[in-house]
């Protein structure tokens, strides 16, 4: 009796997931990342933290690109398995998630809240912020280590335009 019930339950669940796109979507989606701080006019801003977070994302993107390229090299030598394919797909997803997070920070925090139209270098801030968003997009599109380097430089350039000084971030782990 229990065996029949279990089989029926498993069959029913399989049928639900096979026919219900929303159930599949719910299971497949990762947990949403938090949006940078808030858009309530609370007056609490941590610009330095945002820059450090984006640079940390950039390090993860660079590491992901390295892992993807290592996989590509070993696949060319015939060393491919289900586990390695699974791992490379996870690295690709990680790379894209971190690039998306940078774009989110730029849009939701800097564009929406921090870049002000009355700033003396408003145009320079907008242009350099746009370059960060484009560099993050290019990091999603490619597995070339140069894209991670270009993204890091774009973040530094935005820091210069935004803060008006040279960046001084700890490069340690």
C-alpha positions as CSV (number, residue, x, y, z in Angstrom):
1,X,0.0,0.0,0.0
2,X,2.8,2.5,0.9
3,X,4.8,1.5,-2.2
4,X,1.7,2.3,-4.4
5,X,1.1,5.6,-2.6
6,X,4.8,6.6,-3.0
7,X,4.8,5.7,-6.7
8,X,1.6,7.6,-7.3
9,X,2.9,10.6,-5.4
10,X,6.2,10.6,-7.4
11,X,4.4,10.2,-10.7
12,X,2.0,13.1,-9.7
13,X,4.9,15.4,-8.8
14,X,6.7,14.5,-12.1
15,X,3.6,15.3,-14.0
16,X,3.1,18.6,-12.2
17,X,6.7,19.7,-13.0
18,X,6.5,18.5,-16.6
19,X,3.3,20.4,-17.3
20,X,3.4,23.4,-15.1
21,X,6.0,25.9,-16.2
22,X,5.6,28.1,-13.1
23,X,6.4,25.2,-10.8
24,X,9.5,24.4,-12.8
25,X,10.5,28.1,-12.8
26,X,10.0,28.3,-9.0
27,X,12.3,25.4,-8.5
28,X,14.9,26.4,-11.0
29,X,15.4,30.1,-10.0
30,X,18.1,31.0,-7.6
31,X,17.3,33.2,-4.6
32,X,17.3,36.8,-5.6
33,X,20.3,38.9,-4.7
34,X,19.5,41.9,-2.4
35,X,19.2,45.2,-4.2
36,X,21.8,47.7,-3.0
37,X,20.6,49.4,0.2
38,X,17.3,51.1,-0.5
39,X,15.6,53.8,-2.5
40,X,13.9,55.3,0.5
41,X,15.4,58.7,1.2
42,X,17.1,57.5,4.4
43,X,20.4,59.3,3.8
44,X,22.5,56.3,4.6
45,X,25.1,55.8,1.8
46,X,28.1,53.6,1.8
47,X,29.8,54.4,-1.4
48,X,33.1,52.8,-0.5
49,X,31.3,49.5,0.3
50,X,29.6,49.6,-3.1
51,X,32.9,50.0,-4.9
52,X,34.5,47.2,-2.8
53,X,31.6,44.9,-3.6
54,X,31.9,45.5,-7.3
55,X,35.6,44.9,-7.2
56,X,34.9,41.6,-5.3
57,X,32.4,40.7,-8.0
58,X,35.1,41.4,-10.6
59,X,37.5,39.0,-8.8
60,X,34.9,36.3,-8.9
61,X,34.3,37.0,-12.6
62,X,38.0,36.7,-13.3
63,X,38.2,33.4,-11.3
64,X,35.1,32.1,-13.2
65,X,36.7,32.9,-16.6
66,X,39.8,31.0,-15.5
67,X,37.8,28.0,-14.5
68,X,35.8,28.1,-17.8
69,X,39.0,28.3,-19.8
70,X,40.6,25.4,-17.9
71,X,37.5,23.3,-18.7
72,X,37.7,24.2,-22.3
73,X,41.4,23.1,-22.4
74,X,40.7,19.8,-20.7
75,X,37.7,19.2,-22.9
76,X,39.9,19.5,-25.9
77,X,42.1,16.8,-24.5
78,X,39.1,14.5,-24.2
79,X,38.8,14.9,-20.4
80,X,35.1,15.7,-20.3
81,X,32.5,14.2,-17.9
82,X,29.1,15.0,-16.6
83,X,30.6,16.5,-13.5
84,X,32.9,18.7,-15.4
85,X,30.1,19.9,-17.6
86,X,28.0,20.6,-14.5
87,X,30.9,22.6,-13.0
88,X,31.5,24.7,-16.0
89,X,27.8,25.6,-16.2
90,X,28.0,26.7,-12.6
91,X,31.0,28.8,-13.3
92,X,29.2,30.5,-16.3
93,X,26.2,31.1,-14.1
94,X,28.4,32.6,-11.3
95,X,30.2,34.8,-13.8
96,X,26.9,36.1,-15.1
97,X,25.3,36.6,-11.7
98,X,28.3,38.7,-10.5
99,X,28.3,40.8,-13.7
100,X,24.5,41.3,-13.2
101,X,25.1,42.4,-9.6
102,X,27.5,45.1,-10.8
103,X,25.0,46.3,-13.2
104,X,22.3,46.3,-10.5
105,X,24.5,48.4,-8.1
106,X,25.3,50.9,-10.9
107,X,21.6,51.3,-11.8
108,X,19.9,51.1,-8.4
109,X,22.5,52.8,-6.3
110,X,24.6,55.1,-8.3
111,X,22.4,56.1,-11.2
112,X,19.2,56.3,-9.2
113,X,20.5,57.8,-6.0
114,X,24.1,59.1,-6.1
115,X,25.0,60.7,-9.4
116,X,23.5,64.2,-9.2
117,X,22.7,66.4,-12.2
118,X,24.2,69.4,-10.5
119,X,27.6,67.8,-10.0
120,X,30.4,69.7,-11.7
121,X,31.4,66.5,-13.7
122,X,28.0,65.1,-14.2
123,X,28.7,64.1,-17.8
124,X,32.0,62.5,-16.9
125,X,30.3,60.5,-14.1
126,X,27.5,59.3,-16.4
127,X,29.9,58.3,-19.2
128,X,32.2,56.4,-16.8
129,X,29.2,54.7,-15.1
130,X,27.9,53.7,-18.5
131,X,31.3,52.1,-19.3
132,X,31.1,50.0,-16.1
133,X,27.7,48.7,-17.2
134,X,28.9,47.9,-20.7
135,X,32.1,46.3,-19.4
136,X,29.9,44.1,-17.1
137,X,27.8,43.1,-20.1
138,X,30.9,42.2,-22.1
139,X,32.1,40.1,-19.2
140,X,28.9,38.1,-19.5
141,X,29.3,37.6,-23.2
142,X,32.9,36.4,-23.2
143,X,35.3,34.1,-21.4
144,X,38.3,36.2,-22.2
145,X,40.3,37.3,-19.1
146,X,40.7,40.7,-20.7
147,X,37.0,41.4,-20.1
148,X,37.5,41.1,-16.3
149,X,40.5,43.4,-16.5
150,X,38.6,45.9,-18.5
151,X,35.7,45.8,-16.0
152,X,38.1,46.4,-13.1
153,X,39.6,49.4,-14.9
154,X,36.1,50.7,-15.8
155,X,35.2,50.6,-12.0
156,X,38.5,52.4,-11.2
157,X,37.7,55.0,-13.8
158,X,34.2,55.5,-12.4
159,X,35.7,55.8,-8.9
160,X,38.0,58.6,-10.2
161,X,35.1,60.4,-11.9
162,X,32.8,59.9,-8.9
163,X,35.2,60.5,-6.0
164,X,37.6,62.9,-7.8
165,X,40.6,61.0,-6.6
166,X,42.7,58.0,-7.3
167,X,41.4,54.6,-6.0
168,X,43.1,53.1,-3.1
169,X,41.7,49.6,-2.5
170,X,43.3,46.7,-0.8
171,X,44.1,44.0,-3.3
172,X,44.5,41.3,-0.6
173,X,42.3,38.3,-0.3
